[in-house]
Amino acid sequence: MRTSLRTMIAGAALLVGATFTAPAANAQIGFVVQGSYGLDVEAIGVGAGVNFGLGSMTTNNGISAEATFDYFFADDPLTYWEVNANALYNVKSISNLYVGAGVNYAHAGYNFDEDDCGGFDCDDIFDGASSSDIGLNVLAGWKFTGGKGPFVQARFSIGGGEQLVLTGGFRF
């Protein structure tokens, strides 16, 4: 477990370091704040992330990347959150429309109360009560100002969270 945590921290540090040390011409970095509603988990979520250009792929082809973390306020005793990394493509024939695809990592946990298990220790019965899955995203969205600023998006996860997530937010 400790090795896995160290590997994740080292990988995140490498990604952040590579992102922020890239030349300005090749990596246009922006940030994202958003609110979401997950139709399967039936909960409102809040999230934040980073949006970055991919050099000539962004300037010539309208392709960028975005990574976000979303925490959903699911009914007790459920906890649910997602991490998403997506490639976004600006549709040139329809101004402000974008489509994309990427990876979804979803985590659901259940915080047991002794009353849920008839007075027994739930951890002994269920051997941990969490699940994490990786899946694929397909999405489409609309940027109201054509670039940075407000946006709306619909994202469907195939595997992973396996749900439709409706999102509105702000890129800056």
N, C-alpha and C positions, 0 to 999 in steps of 0.2 A: 504494500500500500504506500509506503513512504517513497519507494523508487518511482511509482506511478505518479505521485504528487510532484516529485522533483522534476520528472520528465515533462509534465504539463506546465509547470512554472517556467522551466527553461525554454520550452517551445513558445510560450506566450511572450516571454522576454525577448526572444529572438525575433518574433513577428513584429512586436512593437518597435524594437530597435531598428529593424530593417525598414519599417514603414516611415519612421520619423527621421531617418538619416538619408533617405532617398533624395536626390536633387529635386528642387521645386518644380522644374520643368517636366519631370517624369512622374511625380506623385502629388496630385492636387488633393489635399486632405480636407475633409469636412466631417462634421459631427451630426448625429441624428438623435432626436428625442421623439418618442412616439407613445401613443396609447393604442391598445388593441382589444379585440374581443375574440376569444377562441370559441367557436361554435360547439366543439365536442366537449371541452372542459367546462363550457358554459360559465366563463369568467372573464372579467375585465383584467387587462394587464397593462403594465407600464414597461418601457424599455428605453435603451440607449445604445448607441453604436458609433461606428466610424464608417465613413464613405470615402473611398479614395480612387483617384484616377489611375489609369494604367498606361501612362505615357502616350505613345502614338496610337495605341488601341482606343484610347478615349478620344483624342483629338480627331483622328481619321475615321473611326468606326462607331463612335458613341457607346463604347463598352466601358463600364466601370465596375467596381466591386464594393460590396457593403457587408459588414459583419455587425450583428446586433445580439443583445441579450434582452430577453423579455421575461418578466416575472408576472405570473397570473395570480390574482386574488381569488383562488378557488374556495369553495365552502369547506369549512373544517370538517374533517381532519385531513383533507387533501392538500398537498403542496405541489405546485407545478411550475416549471420554468423551461425555457428553450434558449438555445444558442443557434444562430443562423448565419451562414456565410453564403452570399449569393453574388452571381455575376448579373449585371443589369445592362440591357441593351435599349438605347433610345431609338424608337421607331421613327425613321426619318419621314415617312409619308404621312404620319399623323403627329402633329406638333404636340409636345408635352407627354405623350404616351410612352411608357416603357414596359418591357417584358423581361423576365429573367428566370434563372434556374440556379439551384445551389444545393447545399447540404443543411440538414436540420438535425440537431441533437436535442432530444427532449428528455426531461427527467420528471417523474411523478413519484411522490412519496406519500405515505399514509401514516399519520401520527396517531397511534392507537391509544385509547383510554382503557383502563382495566374494565370498565363497564361494557366495552365493545366485545370483550372475550369472556364474559360470564365470570369475572373475578380472577381469571387465570392470567399469567404473564403472556401477553400477546406475542412478544418476541420469541418465546419458546414455541408457540404454535405456528407462526408464520415464517420464522427464520428470516427476519428482515422484511420490511414492507416498502420497498422502493423498486423502481424500474427505470432504466435508461435505454433509449433506442436511438439509432441513427437512421435517417431517411433522406429523401430527396424533396426539394421544393420546386414548384412551378408558381410563377407569380406574374401579376400585371398591376401597373399603377399609373397614376396621373399626377404630374407635377404642375401645380397651378401657375407658377411663375417661370417655368421652363428650366430652372436650375435649382439653385438653393431657394429655400422657402417651404411653404406648406405642400403636403402631398397626401394622397390616399392610395391604399394598396390592398389587394386581395392576394393571399398566399395560401396555397394548398400543399400540405405535406403528405407525401406518399411514403409510408413507413415513418419511423420517428414518431412525431406527435399525431400523425394521421388525422388531421383536422383542417378545416378552413379557418383562417385567421384574417379578420378585417382590421386594417390599421390606418390610422391617420396620425400625421406628425409634422415635424419641421426639420429640414436639413439646413445647417448653417456652416 
